[in-house]
Amino acid sequence: GDVAIWDNRATQHYALDDYGTQERIVRRVSLKGDVPVGVQGQRSQVTKSL
């Protein structure tokens, strides 16, 4: 299997449904740390899921 780790402060992710009949297991891990800041200096805000 593979492990992918990325920093969402500087990454956009768009998952593709291209894994055919293979089982896909996804686990999310969130680490406590600095609040991300945008390129304009604005601080990140928590949004509610739809």
Backbone bond lengths (Angstrom), bond angles and torsions (degrees), N, CA, C in turn:
res aa  C-N    CA-C-N  psi(-1)  N-CA   C-N-CA  omega(-1)  CA-C   N-CA-C  phi
1 G - - - 1.437 - - 1.508 111.56 -
2 D 1.292 114.89 171.51 1.463 122.82 -179.41 1.517 109.86 -116.78
3 V 1.309 115.60 154.85 1.458 122.53 173.18 1.521 107.03 -126.20
4 A 1.318 117.02 129.10 1.465 121.53 177.57 1.521 108.39 -120.12
5 I 1.313 116.35 129.35 1.460 121.78 178.23 1.520 107.13 -127.74
6 W 1.329 117.22 130.29 1.459 119.93 177.29 1.512 109.62 -141.21
7 D 1.291 115.31 159.11 1.456 123.56 -178.92 1.524 107.43 -101.69
8 N 1.317 117.55 108.98 1.462 121.56 -176.09 1.523 113.46 -67.73
9 R 1.323 117.62 -7.38 1.463 118.65 177.23 1.519 111.12 -69.74
10 A 1.319 117.54 -19.46 1.468 120.11 -177.00 1.529 112.05 -137.89
11 T 1.327 117.53 21.04 1.461 120.59 -174.60 1.522 110.67 -137.26
12 Q 1.319 116.62 141.86 1.456 121.72 169.19 1.518 106.66 -111.82
13 H 1.329 116.61 142.35 1.457 120.63 -176.32 1.519 109.52 -128.24
14 Y 1.314 115.92 132.33 1.461 121.62 175.57 1.522 107.05 -130.91
15 A 1.328 116.37 106.64 1.465 120.60 -177.04 1.518 110.78 -74.60
16 L 1.310 116.22 136.98 1.458 122.18 176.80 1.520 109.49 -102.13
17 D 1.297 115.84 143.93 1.468 121.21 177.97 1.529 108.01 -91.70
18 D 1.345 115.73 65.41 1.462 119.69 -175.03 1.528 113.12 -122.41
19 Y 1.334 116.90 26.34 1.453 119.11 -177.73 1.522 112.76 -101.67
20 G 1.327 117.05 13.32 1.468 121.61 172.70 1.511 113.70 57.14
21 T 1.322 116.29 -130.61 1.467 121.27 -178.65 1.525 112.13 -92.43
22 Q 1.332 117.47 3.20 1.461 121.12 -179.13 1.526 110.47 -70.98
23 E 1.324 116.05 140.75 1.455 120.66 176.59 1.525 109.17 -70.72
24 R 1.305 116.43 136.26 1.460 121.26 178.94 1.517 108.40 -119.15
25 I 1.312 116.56 120.33 1.462 122.17 179.03 1.521 107.53 -113.04
26 V 1.325 116.29 123.51 1.459 121.16 -178.57 1.521 108.23 -122.45
27 R 1.311 115.99 130.78 1.453 121.36 175.73 1.526 107.97 -126.91
28 R 1.314 115.61 136.16 1.462 119.98 179.11 1.521 109.47 -103.61
29 V 1.312 115.44 134.75 1.455 122.17 175.48 1.518 107.05 -125.29
30 S 1.319 116.70 126.67 1.466 121.22 177.59 1.518 108.47 -114.14
31 L 1.306 116.05 127.83 1.454 121.05 -179.97 1.518 110.04 -100.48
32 K 1.308 114.99 144.70 1.451 120.19 177.09 1.529 107.95 -79.58
33 G 1.322 116.44 135.02 1.459 118.91 -179.27 1.506 111.14 -174.78
34 D 1.314 115.41 -157.41 1.458 121.47 -179.59 1.520 111.04 -63.88
35 V 1.336 115.95 146.70 1.462 121.19 175.03 1.525 107.54 -74.95
36 P 1.341 117.82 127.13 1.472 120.10 179.89 1.530 111.94 -61.29
37 V 1.323 115.52 147.37 1.459 122.48 178.88 1.518 108.25 -124.91
38 G 1.343 116.64 132.77 1.460 121.58 -179.38 1.522 112.41 -73.49
39 V 1.329 116.32 172.06 1.462 120.77 -178.57 1.525 112.15 -64.33
40 Q 1.334 117.31 -23.59 1.467 121.29 177.80 1.529 111.73 -89.26
41 G 1.340 117.57 4.49 1.456 121.87 178.82 1.516 114.42 88.41
42 Q 1.343 117.57 0.81 1.466 119.55 -179.82 1.531 110.23 -80.67
43 R 1.330 115.33 141.06 1.463 121.05 -178.41 1.520 110.45 -79.90
44 S 1.314 115.66 149.25 1.460 122.10 178.74 1.523 110.17 -65.48
45 Q 1.346 116.40 149.56 1.457 121.64 178.56 1.519 109.64 -125.70
46 V 1.323 116.09 145.81 1.457 121.41 176.74 1.523 108.63 -75.00
47 T 1.323 117.22 134.02 1.462 121.68 175.59 1.514 108.85 -116.45
48 K 1.308 116.46 150.31 1.459 121.10 178.07 1.516 108.89 -87.67
49 S 1.335 116.01 141.05 1.464 119.22 178.00 1.524 109.72 -72.11
50 L 1.315 115.83 153.21 1.464 120.96 -177.37 1.497 112.27 -75.86
